[in-house]
Amino acid sequence: MLIVYLRQESPFKGLGFLHYFCTSFMSLSRLILVIGCFSLLLFSGCGVYSFSGATIEGKSLNIHLLDNKARNVVPSLAATLTDKLRGRILSQTGLSPVNKDDADYDMSGAITAYEVTVTGATNVQVASTNRLTLSVQIVFKNRLNEKANFTQTFTRFADFPASQTVDNVQGTLIEDIGNQLADDIFNKAFVNW
């Protein structure tokens, strides 16, 4: 069995030091080229990027307490959803929270729906599953890029067994729905999904 190794010969092979210097230089230049290209890709652009995929150009954020304009009012709902939204954005962006109107980003809004509906029934017309639906209308102002401004309603829901009352499960459901709404609003405002 004959094994053949193909090796690229250096044109400077017989010249000792020059051979070593040129082959090392070629490897070194390739390494520098790769590092340079990677650095350009990593640091190019004009914004600050986070691991969440968000593009953050500003430094400050003002998040106003959400108004509760839903027909059914849960007293702590506005504060809970505002805290979830604030926590999600600040933990993912590194923005500084401020309470003044000249912040780089300004977010306000209102809870427009808090509704419990029947979503499933048994064969004897008895409810088997209920659904809690929350809707929040958000007004987002990006003072650094007015094209990124928006007013949009975000809606999420969670189902629960009809054998339980909404009072018994609303804490857990609001927690889950609040996290989903915070993710949706964050993605729209900073990831532009």
The 8 nearest C-alpha neighbors of each residue, nearest first, counted from 0:
[[1, 2, 3, 4, 5, 6, 7, 8],
 [0, 2, 3, 4, 5, 6, 7, 8],
 [3, 1, 0, 4, 5, 6, 7, 8],
 [2, 4, 1, 5, 6, 0, 7, 8],
 [5, 3, 6, 2, 1, 7, 8, 0],
 [4, 6, 3, 7, 8, 2, 1, 9],
 [7, 5, 8, 4, 9, 3, 10, 12],
 [6, 8, 9, 5, 10, 4, 12, 22],
 [9, 7, 6, 10, 12, 11, 5, 22],
 [8, 10, 11, 12, 7, 18, 22, 21],
 [9, 11, 12, 8, 18, 13, 14, 21],
 [12, 10, 18, 9, 14, 13, 17, 21],
 [13, 11, 18, 9, 14, 10, 15, 8],
 [12, 14, 11, 15, 18, 10, 17, 9],
 [13, 15, 11, 17, 18, 12, 16, 19],
 [16, 14, 18, 17, 13, 19, 12, 11],
 [17, 15, 19, 18, 20, 14, 21, 11],
 [16, 18, 20, 19, 15, 14, 21, 11],
 [17, 19, 11, 12, 15, 16, 21, 20],
 [20, 18, 16, 22, 17, 21, 23, 15],
 [21, 19, 17, 23, 18, 22, 24, 16],
 [22, 20, 24, 18, 23, 19, 17, 25],
 [21, 23, 25, 24, 19, 20, 18, 26],
 [24, 22, 26, 20, 25, 21, 19, 27],
 [23, 25, 27, 21, 22, 26, 20, 28],
 [26, 24, 22, 28, 23, 27, 21, 29],
 [27, 25, 23, 29, 24, 28, 30, 22],
 [26, 28, 24, 30, 29, 25, 23, 31],
 [29, 27, 31, 25, 30, 26, 24, 32],
 [30, 28, 32, 26, 27, 31, 33, 25],
 [29, 31, 27, 33, 28, 32, 34, 26],
 [32, 30, 28, 34, 29, 33, 35, 27],
 [31, 33, 29, 35, 30, 34, 28, 36],
 [32, 34, 30, 36, 35, 31, 37, 29],
 [35, 33, 31, 37, 32, 36, 38, 30],
 [34, 36, 32, 38, 33, 37, 31, 39],
 [37, 35, 39, 33, 38, 34, 32, 40],
 [36, 38, 34, 40, 39, 35, 41, 33],
 [39, 37, 41, 35, 36, 40, 42, 34],
 [40, 38, 36, 37, 42, 43, 41, 35],
 [41, 39, 37, 38, 43, 42, 36, 44],
 [40, 42, 38, 39, 43, 37, 36, 44],
 [41, 43, 39, 40, 38, 44, 37, 45],
 [44, 42, 39, 40, 41, 45, 38, 46],
 [45, 43, 46, 42, 47, 40, 41, 48],
 [44, 46, 43, 47, 56, 42, 54, 48],
 [47, 45, 56, 55, 44, 54, 48, 57],
 [46, 48, 55, 54, 56, 49, 45, 44],
 [49, 47, 54, 53, 55, 46, 52, 50],
 [48, 50, 51, 53, 52, 92, 47, 54],
 [49, 51, 52, 48, 53, 91, 92, 54],
 [50, 52, 49, 53, 91, 190, 48, 92],
 [53, 51, 50, 49, 190, 48, 54, 189],
 [54, 52, 190, 189, 51, 49, 48, 55],
 [53, 55, 48, 47, 46, 189, 190, 56],
 [56, 54, 47, 46, 57, 53, 48, 92],
 [55, 57, 46, 47, 54, 58, 143, 45],
 [58, 56, 103, 55, 59, 143, 104, 94],
 [57, 59, 94, 95, 103, 56, 60, 93],
 [60, 58, 95, 102, 94, 103, 96, 57],
 [59, 61, 104, 96, 102, 105, 97, 103],
 [60, 62, 105, 97, 98, 96, 102, 106],
 [63, 61, 106, 105, 107, 60, 64, 85],
 [64, 62, 107, 65, 106, 61, 108, 81],
 [63, 65, 81, 66, 62, 78, 77, 107],
 [64, 66, 109, 108, 77, 81, 63, 107],
 [67, 65, 109, 110, 68, 77, 108, 64],
 [66, 68, 110, 109, 69, 77, 65, 111],
 [69, 67, 111, 110, 66, 109, 70, 112],
 [68, 70, 112, 111, 71, 67, 113, 110],
 [71, 69, 72, 68, 112, 113, 111, 114],
 [72, 70, 69, 113, 73, 114, 112, 68],
 [73, 71, 69, 74, 70, 67, 113, 68],
 [72, 74, 76, 75, 71, 77, 113, 67],
 [73, 75, 76, 72, 77, 78, 67, 79],
 [76, 74, 78, 73, 77, 79, 80, 72],
 [77, 75, 79, 73, 78, 74, 80, 67],
 [78, 76, 65, 80, 79, 75, 67, 81],
 [77, 79, 81, 76, 75, 80, 82, 64],
 [80, 78, 76, 82, 81, 77, 75, 83],
 [79, 81, 83, 77, 82, 78, 177, 76],
 [80, 82, 78, 84, 83, 79, 64, 65],
 [83, 81, 85, 79, 80, 84, 86, 78],
 [84, 82, 80, 86, 81, 85, 87, 181],
 [83, 85, 181, 81, 87, 82, 86, 80],
 [84, 86, 82, 88, 83, 87, 89, 81],
 [87, 85, 83, 89, 84, 88, 90, 82],
 [88, 86, 84, 90, 85, 89, 83, 91],
 [87, 89, 91, 85, 90, 86, 92, 185],
 [88, 90, 86, 92, 91, 93, 87, 94],
 [91, 89, 87, 88, 86, 92, 93, 85],
 [90, 92, 88, 89, 87, 93, 51, 49],
 [93, 91, 89, 94, 90, 88, 49, 55],
 [92, 94, 89, 91, 90, 95, 58, 88],
 [95, 93, 58, 59, 92, 89, 60, 96],
 [94, 96, 59, 60, 58, 97, 93, 89],
 [97, 95, 60, 59, 61, 94, 98, 89],
 [98, 96, 61, 99, 60, 95, 59, 102],
 [99, 97, 61, 100, 96, 62, 102, 63],
 [98, 100, 101, 97, 102, 61, 60, 105],
 [99, 101, 102, 98, 61, 105, 97, 103],
 [100, 102, 99, 103, 105, 104, 142, 61],
 [103, 101, 59, 104, 60, 100, 61, 105],
 [102, 104, 142, 59, 57, 60, 141, 143],
 [105, 103, 60, 141, 102, 140, 142, 61],
 [106, 104, 61, 140, 139, 60, 62, 102],
 [107, 105, 139, 62, 138, 63, 61, 140],
 [108, 106, 63, 138, 137, 62, 65, 139],
 [107, 109, 137, 65, 136, 138, 66, 106],
 [108, 110, 66, 65, 136, 67, 135, 111],
 [109, 111, 135, 67, 68, 134, 112, 69],
 [110, 112, 69, 68, 134, 135, 109, 136],
 [113, 111, 69, 134, 133, 110, 114, 70],
 [114, 112, 133, 132, 69, 71, 134, 115],
 [115, 113, 132, 131, 112, 116, 133, 71],
 [114, 116, 131, 130, 132, 129, 113, 117],
 [117, 115, 130, 129, 118, 114, 131, 132],
 [116, 118, 129, 119, 128, 130, 126, 115],
 [119, 117, 129, 128, 130, 116, 120, 126],
 [120, 118, 128, 127, 126, 117, 129, 121],
 [119, 121, 126, 127, 125, 124, 122, 128],
 [120, 122, 125, 123, 124, 127, 126, 119],
 [121, 123, 124, 120, 125, 126, 127, 119],
 [124, 122, 121, 125, 120, 126, 127, 119],
 [125, 123, 121, 120, 122, 126, 127, 119],
 [126, 124, 120, 121, 123, 127, 122, 119],
 [125, 127, 120, 119, 128, 161, 117, 121],
 [126, 128, 120, 161, 119, 121, 160, 125],
 [129, 127, 160, 119, 161, 118, 159, 126],
 [128, 130, 117, 118, 159, 161, 116, 158],
 [131, 129, 158, 116, 115, 157, 117, 159],
 [130, 132, 115, 156, 157, 114, 158, 116],
 [133, 131, 156, 114, 113, 155, 130, 115],
 [132, 134, 113, 112, 155, 154, 156, 114],
 [135, 133, 154, 112, 111, 153, 110, 152],
 [134, 136, 110, 153, 152, 111, 109, 137],
 [135, 137, 152, 108, 109, 151, 153, 110],
 [138, 136, 108, 151, 150, 107, 152, 139],
 [137, 139, 150, 107, 108, 106, 149, 140],
 [140, 138, 106, 149, 148, 105, 137, 150],
 [141, 139, 148, 105, 104, 142, 106, 138],
 [140, 142, 104, 143, 144, 148, 145, 147],
 [141, 143, 103, 144, 145, 140, 104, 102],
 [142, 144, 141, 103, 145, 57, 56, 104],
 [145, 143, 146, 141, 142, 147, 148, 140],
 [144, 146, 147, 148, 141, 142, 143, 140],
 [147, 145, 144, 148, 141, 149, 143, 140],
 [146, 148, 145, 144, 141, 149, 140, 188],
 [149, 147, 140, 145, 139, 146, 141, 150],
 [150, 148, 139, 138, 151, 147, 140, 137],
 [149, 151, 138, 137, 139, 136, 152, 148],
 [152, 150, 137, 136, 149, 153, 138, 135],
 [151, 153, 136, 135, 137, 134, 154, 150],
 [154, 152, 135, 134, 136, 151, 180, 155],
 [155, 153, 134, 133, 135, 152, 156, 132],
 [154, 156, 133, 132, 176, 180, 134, 153],
 [157, 155, 132, 131, 133, 176, 130, 158],
 [158, 156, 131, 130, 172, 132, 176, 159],
 [157, 159, 130, 129, 131, 128, 156, 160],
 [158, 160, 129, 128, 130, 161, 157, 163],
 [161, 159, 128, 162, 163, 127, 129, 158],
 [160, 162, 128, 127, 163, 129, 126, 159],
 [161, 163, 160, 164, 127, 128, 159, 126],
 [164, 162, 161, 160, 167, 165, 168, 159],
 [163, 165, 166, 167, 162, 168, 161, 160],
 [164, 166, 168, 167, 169, 163, 115, 131],
 [167, 165, 164, 169, 168, 170, 163, 73],
 [168, 166, 164, 165, 169, 163, 170, 171],
 [169, 167, 165, 170, 166, 171, 172, 164],
 [168, 170, 172, 165, 166, 171, 173, 167],
 [171, 169, 173, 172, 168, 174, 167, 166],
 [170, 172, 174, 169, 173, 168, 175, 176],
 [171, 173, 169, 175, 174, 170, 176, 168],
 [172, 174, 176, 170, 175, 171, 177, 169],
 [173, 175, 171, 177, 172, 176, 170, 178],
 [176, 174, 172, 178, 177, 173, 171, 179],
 [175, 177, 179, 173, 178, 174, 172, 155],
 [176, 178, 180, 174, 175, 179, 173, 80],
 [179, 177, 181, 175, 176, 180, 182, 174],
 [180, 178, 176, 182, 177, 181, 183, 175],
 [179, 181, 183, 177, 182, 178, 184, 176],
 [182, 180, 84, 178, 184, 179, 183, 185],
 [183, 181, 185, 179, 180, 184, 186, 178],
 [184, 182, 180, 186, 181, 185, 179, 187],
 [183, 185, 187, 181, 186, 182, 188, 180],
 [186, 184, 182, 188, 187, 183, 189, 181],
 [187, 185, 190, 183, 184, 189, 188, 192],
 [186, 188, 191, 184, 192, 185, 189, 190],
 [189, 187, 185, 186, 191, 184, 190, 139],
 [188, 190, 53, 186, 191, 185, 187, 54],
 [189, 191, 53, 186, 192, 187, 52, 188],
 [192, 190, 187, 189, 186, 188, 53, 147],
 [191, 187, 186, 190, 188, 189, 183, 185]]
